[in-house]
Amino acid sequence: MAKATSTPRAASPGAIDNPVAGLLTAEGILTEEGERVAAVSDDTLRALYRWMVIARRLDQEGLNLQRQGELGLWGPIQGHEASQVGGALAMRDTDWIFPYYRDFAMAAVRGIDPGAVLTIFRGLRHGAWNPNEYRFGPFVIPVGTQVPHAVGYALGCKLDGEDTVTLTCFGEGATSTGDWHEAMNFAGVFQAPVVFLCQNNQWAISVPINEQVAGRIVDRAAGYGMPGVRVDGSDALTIYAAVKMASDHARAGNGPYLIEAFSYRLGPHTTSDDPTRYRTEEEMAEWRERDPIARAAGRLRARGAWDDDFARSCETEAEERASAMRQTLVAAAPDHPGKVFDLTFANPPESLRRERDAFVAELAPEAGTEGR
């Protein structure tokens, strides 16, 4: 039998290097010292504000389209704008993001056409973008399965000597799945350069967090040998700084990082859900007071960096993008059925090529593979 060897691991949370924790208040907001260390510029804060305004307007248009019968389903993101925009902007363009089904704002920040994204929810596409082009994985509907994808890709990049970090996002419900725990353990053991961003909106459809999670999600990080922090998920500046510092930590070879962004889903789980059956108006009103867009505007005003013309330009751009998204969706045609073969393998085996060609020929013998 081979003798087991091991690298000494931290025995307690206090022994794990945690560069973000000391820069946060008890409420999970950057301290004044934390803001100095993070050195987030006014331009970056304006970019956070701009993208959140755009994301909210696009989200509302997605809801409008579903109610008008143009989409089969929509998963609103209101309340998630800070986590998604802050997380996406904090990563380098060369890094990878592995999203879950609600990460619509992240896709927009990465440059993916929002109208193309909506074709998935109209039933026209199996995948609306090439992940390699945007370094952004497909939306994943099965809960938690994107987390092992992110860990595996991160480990591959580490083994290849690439300067790449992966960010994976999920709700608190995903932390109750086996996929999540296995991915966390694997990342901790092999020190994969991955940032885990939990968008804890406190509701897994109609199940409240206290009925599915024992203790705090952030405290689980220590059990996997990685640092973790819980941040205010409604404060875009704090999210941005925490994800950036966590990705720097991972990029330096220090292993994975868990960030729990504590926030609230202000809309329904999806348009098939009625949240008034399990939540009170008083609860929602309390969280509306913590609106991430208003808080970003307040930070800009406190810095003397607020500009009314800038705010109006953000609103105008958001309206233009919403109109373009609607036009793209309504004009979209279904993909050729043979397209399902295209993104399965980079170099398809001959057997799959034959299967694809036979399938396409059976659909339209006279057309061959044209139109794909």
N, C-alpha and C positions, 0 to 999 in steps of 0.2 A: 504494500500500500504506500502511495506517495505521501510524504509528510507535508501537511498543510503549512503554508506560509501566509503571513499577513502583514499589512502595513498598519502601524499603530493608528488608531482612530480616536477622535475626541470622545471622552467618556461622559461629558455633560454639555448642555447647551452653552454654558459659559466659556468652555474651552474651544468652541468653534469660532473661527474668524468670521466676524459679521460686520463688514464695513458700513452698513446702512443703519443698523439698529441705533447706534449712539447719536445719530443725527435727527432722530424723530422725537416728537413730543409723545406723551402718553396716549394722545388721540391719533397717533400715526400721521402727523403732519410735520413737514420739515421745520426744524428750528431755524432761528436766524443764522446760527453757525452752519447748519446744514445747507441753507441757501447759499452761503458764501462758498462752502466746499463744492457744492454742485455746480456753481457758476453758470446757472441757466440765464442766457442773455434775454434782453427784451424782445429781440427778434424771434427767439424760440418760443417765448411765452405768447407772442402774437400769433405764431404758427399754430400753437395748441388751440388758442381761441378760435382762429379761422376754421380749422378743420372740425372742431366741435360744432360750430354753427352750421357748416356744410353737412356734417353727418346727421344732425338733428332734422334738417329740412329734407334730406334724402330719405331718412327713416319715415318721416311723416308722409312723404309721397308714396313710399312703399305700402304703408297702411292704406292710403287713399286708393291705390291701385287694386289692392286686395278687396276692399269693400265695394269697388266698382266692377268686380268680376274679372279683372285682368290678371290676377295672380291666384293660384290655388291656396297659398298659405304665405304668411309673413310673420317673422319673429321680431317684434319691435326692440329697439336698443336703448330707448330713453332711460337714462340713469347710468348707462355704461359708457357714455361718450369719453369721459376722462380716462378710464382704464384702457379703452381701445386706442384712442388717439395718442395718449401719452406713451403707451407701450410701443406702438408702431413707430412713432417718431424717434424713440430712444435707441432703436436698433439701427445698425449700419445697413446701407443698401445691399451689401454683400452677405448679410446675415439672412437666415431663413426664419420664417414664421409658419407655425403649424396651428391653424385656427380651429375653433369649433363653429357650429352653425350660426351663432349670433354675431360673429366678428365682422359684420358688414363694414363698419367704419375703418377697421384695419385694412380691409381690401381696398377701399377707396384711397386711403393714405398711400398704399403701395402702388397706386397708379392703375389699378384694374378698373375698367369701365363699369360703373354701377349698373347701367342698363344691361350689360352682359351678365352681371351677377344675378339680376332678377330673372333672367331666362331660366335659371334653375328652378325657381319657384313658380314659373309658368309651365313647367314640364317640357321645355324645349331642348334642354341640354342635360347631359350627364355631368359635364364639367365645362365651365364657362371661360377658363383661361388655362394657359400652359404654365404649370407651377414653376418650371425652370426659368421661364422668362421673367417672372416677378419674384422669384424666390419666396413663394407664398403657396402653401399647400392647399388642397381642395377643402371646401367646407365639409366637415365630418358630422353626420347626423347620429350614428351610434355613440352613446355617451362614453367619453373617455378614450376612445380608440386612437385619437390623434396623438395622445401623450407618448405612447411607446414609439410612434413614428418619429417624433421629435428627438427622443433619446437615441434611437438607433442612428438617425442621420447625424446627430451631434457626435456620437462616438466614431462614426465613419470619417467625419471631418478631422477629428483628433488623430485617428490612425493614419490619415493621409497627410498630416502635417499642415492642414489648412487653417487659416486665421478666421474661422467661422464659428459663430455662436448661434444656437437655435433658441427661439422663444416659442413656447407653447401655451395656449390659453384654454381655459375650461371654467365651468361653473362649479359651485361647491358640491353639486350633486355628483359630479364625476369623481370626487374624492372618496365616494363610497363604492367605487367599482374596483374589481381586481386589476384591470388594466392600469389604473392610476398607481396603485400600490406597487405593482411589479415594475413599472417604469421608474418610480421614485427610487426603489431599492437598486435597480440596475444602474441608474445614473449615479447614485451615491457610491456604489462599489467600484465602478469604473471611472469615476470622476469625469463624467461627460460634460462638455461645455454647453449646458442648457439652462435656461431660465424658465421656471414654472410660474405662470401668472394666473392665479385663481381669481376670477371675477365673482366674488361671493355676493350675490344679490339677495341672499337669505331665503329664496323660495325655489325649490325644485318642482316646477309646476305648482301644485297646491300643497306640497309638503314643506313645512317650515324647517329651518335649519336645526332647531333643537330636537326635532324628531328623526333626524338622519345622521347627525354628526355629534359624537361625544367629545366634549372639549373644544379647543380651538384648532382650526385647520393649520395655522402657522406653527403650532407646537409640535406637529407631526414631523417637521423638518429635521429636528434633532435625532429622531429615531432612524433617519436615513443618512446621518452623518453630514448634513448640509446646513448652512445657515438659513434662517427664515425671518421675515418681517411682516407685520400686519400694518398696512397703510390705509389712509383715508382714500377710498376709491372714488370720491367725488372731487378730489383736488388734483387737477391735471399736472400741475407743477411737481407735486410730490411723487405721483406715479412716474412721470418722465425721469426724474432724478433717480428714483429707486431702481427702475429697470435699467437705466444707463449704468449705474454703479454695479448692479448685479451682473450685467453682461460684461463689464470690464473685469470683474472678479473671475468670471468663468473663462474669459479670453486669456487671462494671465495664467491659466492652468490650475486654478484653485477649485475647480469642480462646480457642481450645480448650485442653484439658489432658488428658494421658494418665496414668492411674494403673494400675500393674501390681500387683495384689494377689497376692503369691506364697503359695500355700497348697497344699492337697492334697485330692483327692477320696477320702474314706475308704470309700465304698461303690462299687458297680459303676457303670459309665457309665449303664446303665439295667438294668431287671430282665431284659433279654434277654442280659446280659453276665455273664461269669464272670471277675472280676479275678484270681482265684488262678492263672489260666493265664499271666499276664504280670507279676505283682507278687509280692514276697516278704512274708511275715508280719513280718519284721524291719523292713522299710521302713514298713509301715503302723503298726506299734507305735510307731515313733519319732514319727510324726505324731499319734498318739492322745495322746501326752504333751503336745502343744501345743493341747489342746482349747480352742476359743474361749470356751465357756461357763465353764469352770474359770478361764480367765485373766481373764475379766470379774469373776468372783467374787473373785479374788485382788486385783484393782484396788480393788474396793469395800472389801475388808477393810483394804487398805493405807491407804485414805482414812478409815477408821473409819466407813464408811457401810454396812457389811453388817448385815443384819437377818434372823434366822432365820425370823421370821414372814413377812417379805416373800418369802423364797425359797420357803416352803411355799405362799404364795398364788399364786406363779408356777406351781408344779407343779399346783396345783388348777385354775387357769385353763386350763392346757395340756390337762389331762385333759378338762375340760368342752368345750373347743373341738374336741378330737379326736372326742369322742362326737357332737357336733353336726355335724361334717363328715361323719362316716359316715352319720348319719341323712339329711342332705341329699342325699348321693350316692345312697343306696339308694332313696330316694323319688323321685328325679328322673325325669321322663319325657323322651323325645326331643323336640327342637324340631320344630315344623312345618317341613317341607322348604322352604316358601316364605320362611322367615326368612333364608335366604342372601342375599336381595335387600335386606334392610333396612339394612345398614350399609355398602353399597357406595358410595352417594352421599348427601350431605346433602340434595340436591335432585335426585332421579332424573329423567333425561330421559324424555320421553313414550314413547319406544320401549321403554325398560326397564320402565316401568309396564305397558305392554301385554303385554310378555313375562311379567312376574310374574303379572298377572291371568289370562292364558291358562294358565300353568303351574298355578296354584292351582285354577282351575276344572276343569282336566283331572283333578286329583287327587281333588277332591270337588265335583262340580257343584252338589250341593244345599247345600253349606256356604259357598260363596263364600270370602271371606277370613276368616271367623270362626275363632276358635281360635288366631289368630296374635297 
